[in-house]
Amino acid sequence: MTQIHTLLRDKAWARWTVLILVASMMFFAYMFVDILSPLASLLNDTLGWDQGVFGTYAAGEYLLNVFGFLILAGIILDKMGVRFTGLLSASLMVVGAAIKYWGVSWTDANTVSWLNSWWTAMPGSAKLAMFGFMIFGCGAEMAGTTVSKVLAKWFKGKEMALAMGLEMAIARVGVFAAMWLSPMLSARFAVNGVNSVTAPLLFSALLLVIGLLNYFVFTIMDAKFDRQLVAAGEAPAVHDPEDEFHVSDLKQIFASKMFWIIALLCVLYYSAIFPFQRFATNFLEETLSISNAEAAGLFKWFPILAMVLTPFLGAFIDYKGKGATMMLVGALIMIACHSVFAFVLPAYPSKVLALITILVLGVSFSLVPASMWPSVPKIIDEKVLGSAYCLIFWVQNVGLCLVPLLIGKLRVATNGYLVPMIVFASFGVLAFLLSFMLKVEDRKKGYGLELPNKQ
């Protein structure tokens, strides 16, 4: 048998093409998630979706994942591989988007009667849109974990952290694309002076179809890569039953101390970031006595800076290492920033201080994700890597569902932001302790979290 010395992933053009193909799918997914966010008031005027309805619809993205779908997704990923799972997840996103578009396309007058006959607090159009969003959410979260495993496979021994950082950055651009394009398309396709809620949604749904096609192109490349691995003797021509994934293999994950440290670190850290984003504009508005537009203008720099820095930090990890240290530093920065929001900014309301704190928090949001996700393949066997990512995402989804409810109740009970900000800072303290434990365990067991990825 002819030995293949240069694998497809060893060619820079091939592995970076893979990154573009899978990252574009995530870009379109992130865009679809927020495509209706700028149109909340228009949805209220045209479809009767008040803020309560809109919030319930938005929560639909997480529901099936929280109630176990993500665990199933991990099993599917490790059992069936990245090609099948990626196509399945992309297809679920397209189907969910189509149902959501169908729901939003209806006015209440045209909605079939049975949709309005139960759960009367939700308009029929919102129920159908929420159902579509639930299906889309299953595909989106499954796609996120699949892409992580794809990049771990194609950038093994290469620029893995940089690739994962770039994928995260590209995906986050989708949020800004949604915020920018949605109002523009809504106004452009207005009918009888009423802006359209369906045009932006249809545009974003069609982009998801392109994302599905892009992933299909990737599967062709990945199949060729697998054949090369077999020819090079790096993978068996016939799968050994001992090497195949079994559900019983999940005990490897549950028995891993490092897995639980990272999973808990993930949920604590992200629970102090994403729920904070929902309240940040109102917090700045009240604390600084400024308009909603000014507050949003200040906070917009947080994700932008994180988006820019994450790939550079990923490249640093690839060539210099120090992943565990970066998670530790990121948690410390988050504690400091939320402490400033809790105690300093209310006492000295300053836009400059607020902007500086927001920018520094963006640095934290670059440090931790850029170092955390590439660390997982170093502590988890590749055979169960997909399940490990899905379980981490599942734990994270539980936190992202519950923490906003907690913060909202504290906000009402205390009539202020002091206690909620202290809670966010407390999450940072716990994340710091877990980061310290991670660093200690890595030093004892030699997982290589402080070592460069590039070989």
LOLOLUM-139723 format. One line per field, with one value per residue (C-alpha): residue number from 0; residue in three letters; z, y, x. Coordinates in steps of 0.5 Angstrom, whole numbers. Layout:
BEGIN
num <- NUM / ... .
residu <- ala / ... .
pz <- Z / ... .
py <- Y / ... .
px <- X / ... .
***
This chain:
BEGIN
num <- 0 / 1 / 2 / 3 / 4 / 5 / 6 / 7 / 8 / 9 / 10 / 11 / 12 / 13 / 14 / 15 / 16 / 17 / 18 / 19 / 20 / 21 / 22 / 23 / 24 / 25 / 26 / 27 / 28 / 29 / 30 / 31 / 32 / 33 / 34 / 35 / 36 / 37 / 38 / 39 / 40 / 41 / 42 / 43 / 44 / 45 / 46 / 47 / 48 / 49 / 50 / 51 / 52 / 53 / 54 / 55 / 56 / 57 / 58 / 59 / 60 / 61 / 62 / 63 / 64 / 65 / 66 / 67 / 68 / 69 / 70 / 71 / 72 / 73 / 74 / 75 / 76 / 77 / 78 / 79 / 80 / 81 / 82 / 83 / 84 / 85 / 86 / 87 / 88 / 89 / 90 / 91 / 92 / 93 / 94 / 95 / 96 / 97 / 98 / 99 / 100 / 101 / 102 / 103 / 104 / 105 / 106 / 107 / 108 / 109 / 110 / 111 / 112 / 113 / 114 / 115 / 116 / 117 / 118 / 119 / 120 / 121 / 122 / 123 / 124 / 125 / 126 / 127 / 128 / 129 / 130 / 131 / 132 / 133 / 134 / 135 / 136 / 137 / 138 / 139 / 140 / 141 / 142 / 143 / 144 / 145 / 146 / 147 / 148 / 149 / 150 / 151 / 152 / 153 / 154 / 155 / 156 / 157 / 158 / 159 / 160 / 161 / 162 / 163 / 164 / 165 / 166 / 167 / 168 / 169 / 170 / 171 / 172 / 173 / 174 / 175 / 176 / 177 / 178 / 179 / 180 / 181 / 182 / 183 / 184 / 185 / 186 / 187 / 188 / 189 / 190 / 191 / 192 / 193 / 194 / 195 / 196 / 197 / 198 / 199 / 200 / 201 / 202 / 203 / 204 / 205 / 206 / 207 / 208 / 209 / 210 / 211 / 212 / 213 / 214 / 215 / 216 / 217 / 218 / 219 / 220 / 221 / 222 / 223 / 224 / 225 / 226 / 227 / 228 / 229 / 230 / 231 / 232 / 233 / 234 / 235 / 236 / 237 / 238 / 239 / 240 / 241 / 242 / 243 / 244 / 245 / 246 / 247 / 248 / 249 / 250 / 251 / 252 / 253 / 254 / 255 / 256 / 257 / 258 / 259 / 260 / 261 / 262 / 263 / 264 / 265 / 266 / 267 / 268 / 269 / 270 / 271 / 272 / 273 / 274 / 275 / 276 / 277 / 278 / 279 / 280 / 281 / 282 / 283 / 284 / 285 / 286 / 287 / 288 / 289 / 290 / 291 / 292 / 293 / 294 / 295 / 296 / 297 / 298 / 299 / 300 / 301 / 302 / 303 / 304 / 305 / 306 / 307 / 308 / 309 / 310 / 311 / 312 / 313 / 314 / 315 / 316 / 317 / 318 / 319 / 320 / 321 / 322 / 323 / 324 / 325 / 326 / 327 / 328 / 329 / 330 / 331 / 332 / 333 / 334 / 335 / 336 / 337 / 338 / 339 / 340 / 341 / 342 / 343 / 344 / 345 / 346 / 347 / 348 / 349 / 350 / 351 / 352 / 353 / 354 / 355 / 356 / 357 / 358 / 359 / 360 / 361 / 362 / 363 / 364 / 365 / 366 / 367 / 368 / 369 / 370 / 371 / 372 / 373 / 374 / 375 / 376 / 377 / 378 / 379 / 380 / 381 / 382 / 383 / 384 / 385 / 386 / 387 / 388 / 389 / 390 / 391 / 392 / 393 / 394 / 395 / 396 / 397 / 398 / 399 / 400 / 401 / 402 / 403 / 404 / 405 / 406 / 407 / 408 / 409 / 410 / 411 / 412 / 413 / 414 / 415 / 416 / 417 / 418 / 419 / 420 / 421 / 422 / 423 / 424 / 425 / 426 / 427 / 428 / 429 / 430 / 431 / 432 / 433 / 434 / 435 / 436 / 437 / 438 / 439 / 440 / 441 / 442 / 443 / 444 / 445 / 446 / 447 / 448 / 449 / 450 / 451 / 452 / 453 / 454 .
residu <- met / thr / gln / ile / his / thr / leu / leu / arg / asp / lys / ala / trp / ala / arg / trp / thr / val / leu / ile / leu / val / ala / ser / met / met / phe / phe / ala / tyr / met / phe / val / asp / ile / leu / ser / pro / leu / ala / ser / leu / leu / asn / asp / thr / leu / gly / trp / asp / gln / gly / val / phe / gly / thr / tyr / ala / ala / gly / glu / tyr / leu / leu / asn / val / phe / gly / phe / leu / ile / leu / ala / gly / ile / ile / leu / asp / lys / met / gly / val / arg / phe / thr / gly / leu / leu / ser / ala / ser / leu / met / val / val / gly / ala / ala / ile / lys / tyr / trp / gly / val / ser / trp / thr / asp / ala / asn / thr / val / ser / trp / leu / asn / ser / trp / trp / thr / ala / met / pro / gly / ser / ala / lys / leu / ala / met / phe / gly / phe / met / ile / phe / gly / cys / gly / ala / glu / met / ala / gly / thr / thr / val / ser / lys / val / leu / ala / lys / trp / phe / lys / gly / lys / glu / met / ala / leu / ala / met / gly / leu / glu / met / ala / ile / ala / arg / val / gly / val / phe / ala / ala / met / trp / leu / ser / pro / met / leu / ser / ala / arg / phe / ala / val / asn / gly / val / asn / ser / val / thr / ala / pro / leu / leu / phe / ser / ala / leu / leu / leu / val / ile / gly / leu / leu / asn / tyr / phe / val / phe / thr / ile / met / asp / ala / lys / phe / asp / arg / gln / leu / val / ala / ala / gly / glu / ala / pro / ala / val / his / asp / pro / glu / asp / glu / phe / his / val / ser / asp / leu / lys / gln / ile / phe / ala / ser / lys / met / phe / trp / ile / ile / ala / leu / leu / cys / val / leu / tyr / tyr / ser / ala / ile / phe / pro / phe / gln / arg / phe / ala / thr / asn / phe / leu / glu / glu / thr / leu / ser / ile / ser / asn / ala / glu / ala / ala / gly / leu / phe / lys / trp / phe / pro / ile / leu / ala / met / val / leu / thr / pro / phe / leu / gly / ala / phe / ile / asp / tyr / lys / gly / lys / gly / ala / thr / met / met / leu / val / gly / ala / leu / ile / met / ile / ala / cys / his / ser / val / phe / ala / phe / val / leu / pro / ala / tyr / pro / ser / lys / val / leu / ala / leu / ile / thr / ile / leu / val / leu / gly / val / ser / phe / ser / leu / val / pro / ala / ser / met / trp / pro / ser / val / pro / lys / ile / ile / asp / glu / lys / val / leu / gly / ser / ala / tyr / cys / leu / ile / phe / trp / val / gln / asn / val / gly / leu / cys / leu / val / pro / leu / leu / ile / gly / lys / leu / arg / val / ala / thr / asn / gly / tyr / leu / val / pro / met / ile / val / phe / ala / ser / phe / gly / val / leu / ala / phe / leu / leu / ser / phe / met / leu / lys / val / glu / asp / arg / lys / lys / gly / tyr / gly / leu / glu / leu / pro / asn / lys / gln .
pz <- 0 / -2 / 4 / 4 / 8 / 7 / 9 / 7 / 14 / 13 / 7 / 10 / 4 / 6 / 13 / 13 / 7 / 12 / 18 / 13 / 11 / 18 / 21 / 15 / 18 / 25 / 22 / 19 / 25 / 30 / 25 / 25 / 33 / 33 / 27 / 30 / 36 / 33 / 31 / 38 / 38 / 31 / 33 / 38 / 33 / 28 / 31 / 38 / 41 / 48 / 52 / 55 / 49 / 46 / 52 / 52 / 45 / 45 / 51 / 46 / 43 / 49 / 52 / 48 / 50 / 57 / 57 / 55 / 47 / 48 / 51 / 46 / 41 / 44 / 43 / 36 / 34 / 37 / 34 / 27 / 26 / 24 / 17 / 19 / 25 / 22 / 16 / 21 / 25 / 19 / 17 / 23 / 23 / 16 / 18 / 25 / 21 / 16 / 21 / 25 / 18 / 17 / 24 / 23 / 16 / 19 / 23 / 28 / 23 / 19 / 24 / 25 / 31 / 35 / 35 / 39 / 43 / 48 / 52 / 50 / 53 / 47 / 40 / 35 / 31 / 37 / 39 / 32 / 31 / 38 / 36 / 30 / 34 / 39 / 33 / 30 / 37 / 37 / 31 / 33 / 39 / 36 / 30 / 35 / 39 / 32 / 29 / 35 / 34 / 27 / 28 / 34 / 28 / 22 / 27 / 31 / 32 / 28 / 30 / 34 / 39 / 33 / 29 / 34 / 36 / 29 / 29 / 35 / 32 / 25 / 29 / 33 / 27 / 25 / 31 / 29 / 22 / 24 / 28 / 22 / 17 / 20 / 21 / 14 / 10 / 15 / 12 / 5 / 4 / 8 / 5 / 5 / 10 / 15 / 16 / 14 / 20 / 15 / 10 / 15 / 17 / 10 / 8 / 14 / 13 / 6 / 9 / 13 / 7 / 4 / 11 / 10 / 3 / 5 / 10 / 5 / 1 / 8 / 8 / 1 / 4 / 10 / 7 / 3 / 9 / 13 / 7 / 7 / 15 / 13 / 7 / 12 / 17 / 22 / 22 / 21 / 15 / 19 / 25 / 31 / 36 / 41 / 38 / 37 / 41 / 46 / 51 / 57 / 55 / 58 / 64 / 62 / 62 / 68 / 72 / 70 / 75 / 70 / 66 / 71 / 73 / 66 / 65 / 72 / 70 / 63 / 66 / 72 / 67 / 62 / 67 / 69 / 61 / 57 / 62 / 64 / 57 / 57 / 63 / 61 / 57 / 62 / 68 / 64 / 63 / 70 / 73 / 68 / 67 / 60 / 54 / 52 / 45 / 49 / 54 / 48 / 44 / 50 / 51 / 44 / 45 / 49 / 44 / 39 / 43 / 45 / 37 / 35 / 41 / 41 / 35 / 37 / 44 / 40 / 36 / 43 / 46 / 39 / 39 / 47 / 51 / 58 / 57 / 64 / 66 / 61 / 64 / 71 / 69 / 65 / 72 / 76 / 71 / 71 / 78 / 78 / 72 / 76 / 82 / 79 / 76 / 83 / 87 / 84 / 78 / 82 / 86 / 81 / 75 / 69 / 61 / 61 / 67 / 64 / 57 / 60 / 65 / 59 / 54 / 60 / 61 / 53 / 55 / 60 / 55 / 50 / 55 / 58 / 51 / 47 / 52 / 55 / 49 / 46 / 53 / 52 / 47 / 52 / 57 / 54 / 49 / 42 / 42 / 47 / 45 / 42 / 48 / 52 / 49 / 49 / 56 / 57 / 53 / 56 / 63 / 60 / 57 / 64 / 67 / 61 / 63 / 70 / 72 / 68 / 72 / 78 / 76 / 74 / 81 / 85 / 80 / 82 / 90 / 91 / 86 / 84 / 81 / 87 / 89 / 81 / 80 / 86 / 84 / 77 / 81 / 86 / 80 / 78 / 84 / 84 / 77 / 79 / 84 / 79 / 74 / 80 / 81 / 74 / 74 / 80 / 77 / 70 / 74 / 78 / 72 / 66 / 61 / 57 / 58 / 59 / 53 / 46 / 41 / 35 / 34 .
py <- 0 / 7 / 11 / 18 / 23 / 29 / 29 / 34 / 37 / 39 / 43 / 50 / 52 / 45 / 46 / 54 / 52 / 48 / 53 / 58 / 53 / 51 / 58 / 61 / 56 / 58 / 66 / 65 / 61 / 67 / 72 / 68 / 68 / 75 / 77 / 79 / 82 / 89 / 88 / 87 / 93 / 92 / 85 / 88 / 93 / 88 / 81 / 83 / 80 / 84 / 84 / 78 / 74 / 76 / 73 / 67 / 66 / 67 / 62 / 57 / 56 / 53 / 49 / 42 / 43 / 44 / 38 / 33 / 34 / 36 / 30 / 26 / 30 / 28 / 21 / 22 / 26 / 21 / 15 / 18 / 22 / 30 / 29 / 26 / 30 / 37 / 35 / 33 / 40 / 44 / 41 / 42 / 49 / 50 / 46 / 50 / 57 / 55 / 54 / 60 / 64 / 60 / 63 / 70 / 70 / 69 / 75 / 73 / 73 / 68 / 63 / 57 / 57 / 51 / 55 / 61 / 56 / 54 / 58 / 64 / 69 / 67 / 69 / 63 / 66 / 66 / 59 / 57 / 61 / 59 / 51 / 53 / 56 / 50 / 46 / 51 / 51 / 44 / 44 / 50 / 48 / 41 / 45 / 49 / 42 / 39 / 45 / 44 / 37 / 39 / 44 / 39 / 34 / 38 / 43 / 37 / 39 / 46 / 52 / 49 / 55 / 60 / 56 / 56 / 63 / 65 / 61 / 64 / 71 / 70 / 67 / 73 / 78 / 74 / 78 / 85 / 83 / 82 / 88 / 92 / 88 / 87 / 94 / 96 / 90 / 91 / 98 / 96 / 91 / 95 / 94 / 100 / 104 / 98 / 95 / 88 / 83 / 77 / 80 / 80 / 73 / 70 / 73 / 70 / 63 / 63 / 64 / 58 / 54 / 56 / 54 / 47 / 47 / 49 / 44 / 39 / 41 / 40 / 33 / 31 / 34 / 30 / 24 / 24 / 26 / 20 / 16 / 19 / 17 / 10 / 10 / 13 / 7 / 13 / 10 / 3 / 1 / -3 / 0 / -5 / -5 / -3 / 3 / 5 / 9 / 6 / 10 / 6 / 10 / 17 / 14 / 16 / 24 / 23 / 20 / 26 / 31 / 36 / 35 / 37 / 43 / 46 / 45 / 48 / 54 / 55 / 55 / 60 / 64 / 65 / 66 / 72 / 75 / 73 / 74 / 81 / 83 / 83 / 88 / 92 / 97 / 98 / 98 / 104 / 108 / 108 / 108 / 114 / 117 / 117 / 115 / 108 / 110 / 112 / 106 / 101 / 105 / 105 / 97 / 95 / 96 / 90 / 84 / 88 / 88 / 81 / 79 / 82 / 80 / 72 / 70 / 73 / 70 / 63 / 64 / 66 / 59 / 55 / 58 / 60 / 56 / 58 / 56 / 55 / 61 / 65 / 62 / 65 / 72 / 72 / 70 / 75 / 81 / 79 / 80 / 87 / 89 / 87 / 90 / 96 / 96 / 94 / 99 / 104 / 107 / 108 / 112 / 116 / 116 / 117 / 115 / 114 / 110 / 105 / 105 / 103 / 98 / 95 / 94 / 91 / 86 / 85 / 83 / 78 / 75 / 74 / 70 / 65 / 62 / 63 / 58 / 54 / 51 / 48 / 45 / 40 / 36 / 35 / 32 / 28 / 22 / 24 / 18 / 22 / 29 / 30 / 28 / 32 / 38 / 37 / 36 / 42 / 46 / 43 / 45 / 52 / 52 / 50 / 56 / 61 / 59 / 60 / 66 / 71 / 69 / 70 / 77 / 79 / 77 / 80 / 86 / 87 / 85 / 90 / 95 / 96 / 93 / 93 / 86 / 83 / 86 / 83 / 76 / 77 / 78 / 72 / 68 / 71 / 69 / 62 / 61 / 64 / 58 / 53 / 56 / 55 / 48 / 47 / 50 / 45 / 39 / 40 / 41 / 35 / 30 / 34 / 35 / 40 / 46 / 51 / 48 / 50 / 47 / 47 / 41 .
px <- 0 / 3 / 4 / 1 / 6 / 2 / -5 / -10 / -10 / -2 / -4 / -5 / -11 / -15 / -15 / -17 / -22 / -25 / -25 / -29 / -34 / -36 / -35 / -40 / -45 / -44 / -44 / -51 / -54 / -52 / -55 / -61 / -62 / -62 / -65 / -72 / -69 / -68 / -76 / -79 / -83 / -85 / -87 / -92 / -95 / -96 / -97 / -99 / -92 / -91 / -85 / -87 / -89 / -82 / -78 / -82 / -81 / -74 / -73 / -75 / -68 / -66 / -72 / -70 / -63 / -64 / -69 / -64 / -63 / -56 / -54 / -57 / -53 / -46 / -48 / -50 / -44 / -39 / -43 / -44 / -38 / -38 / -40 / -47 / -48 / -46 / -51 / -57 / -55 / -55 / -62 / -65 / -63 / -66 / -73 / -73 / -72 / -78 / -83 / -81 / -82 / -89 / -91 / -89 / -92 / -99 / -102 / -107 / -113 / -110 / -108 / -111 / -116 / -113 / -107 / -111 / -115 / -110 / -105 / -108 / -103 / -99 / -101 / -102 / -96 / -91 / -93 / -91 / -85 / -83 / -84 / -79 / -74 / -74 / -72 / -67 / -64 / -63 / -59 / -55 / -52 / -51 / -47 / -43 / -41 / -40 / -35 / -31 / -30 / -28 / -23 / -20 / -19 / -17 / -12 / -9 / -2 / -3 / -6 / -12 / -13 / -13 / -18 / -23 / -22 / -23 / -29 / -32 / -30 / -33 / -40 / -40 / -40 / -47 / -50 / -48 / -50 / -57 / -57 / -55 / -59 / -65 / -68 / -65 / -69 / -75 / -76 / -74 / -79 / -85 / -92 / -97 / -92 / -91 / -84 / -84 / -82 / -82 / -76 / -71 / -73 / -73 / -66 / -63 / -67 / -64 / -57 / -58 / -59 / -52 / -49 / -52 / -49 / -42 / -42 / -44 / -38 / -34 / -36 / -33 / -26 / -27 / -29 / -22 / -18 / -21 / -19 / -12 / -12 / -13 / -8 / -3 / -4 / -6 / -13 / -16 / -19 / -24 / -27 / -25 / -31 / -26 / -25 / -32 / -36 / -41 / -46 / -42 / -36 / -39 / -37 / -30 / -33 / -37 / -31 / -26 / -25 / -22 / -28 / -32 / -28 / -28 / -36 / -37 / -32 / -36 / -43 / -40 / -36 / -41 / -47 / -43 / -43 / -49 / -54 / -50 / -51 / -59 / -59 / -52 / -56 / -61 / -56 / -52 / -58 / -60 / -53 / -51 / -57 / -57 / -61 / -62 / -59 / -52 / -52 / -53 / -47 / -43 / -44 / -43 / -35 / -35 / -37 / -33 / -26 / -27 / -29 / -22 / -18 / -20 / -16 / -10 / -10 / -11 / -5 / -1 / -4 / -2 / 5 / 7 / 2 / -1 / -8 / -9 / -6 / -10 / -17 / -14 / -13 / -19 / -23 / -19 / -21 / -28 / -29 / -25 / -30 / -37 / -34 / -33 / -40 / -43 / -39 / -35 / -39 / -46 / -41 / -37 / -42 / -37 / -38 / -31 / -30 / -36 / -33 / -26 / -29 / -33 / -27 / -23 / -29 / -28 / -21 / -23 / -29 / -23 / -18 / -23 / -26 / -20 / -16 / -22 / -25 / -18 / -16 / -22 / -18 / -12 / -16 / -22 / -21 / -22 / -27 / -32 / -30 / -36 / -40 / -36 / -37 / -44 / -45 / -41 / -46 / -51 / -49 / -48 / -55 / -58 / -54 / -56 / -64 / -64 / -59 / -63 / -69 / -65 / -62 / -69 / -72 / -67 / -67 / -75 / -74 / -68 / -70 / -63 / -57 / -52 / -54 / -55 / -48 / -45 / -48 / -44 / -38 / -39 / -39 / -33 / -30 / -32 / -29 / -23 / -22 / -24 / -19 / -14 / -16 / -15 / -8 / -6 / -9 / -5 / 1 / 0 / -2 / 1 / -5 / -1 / -6 / 0 / 4 / 3 / -2 / 3 / 8 .
***
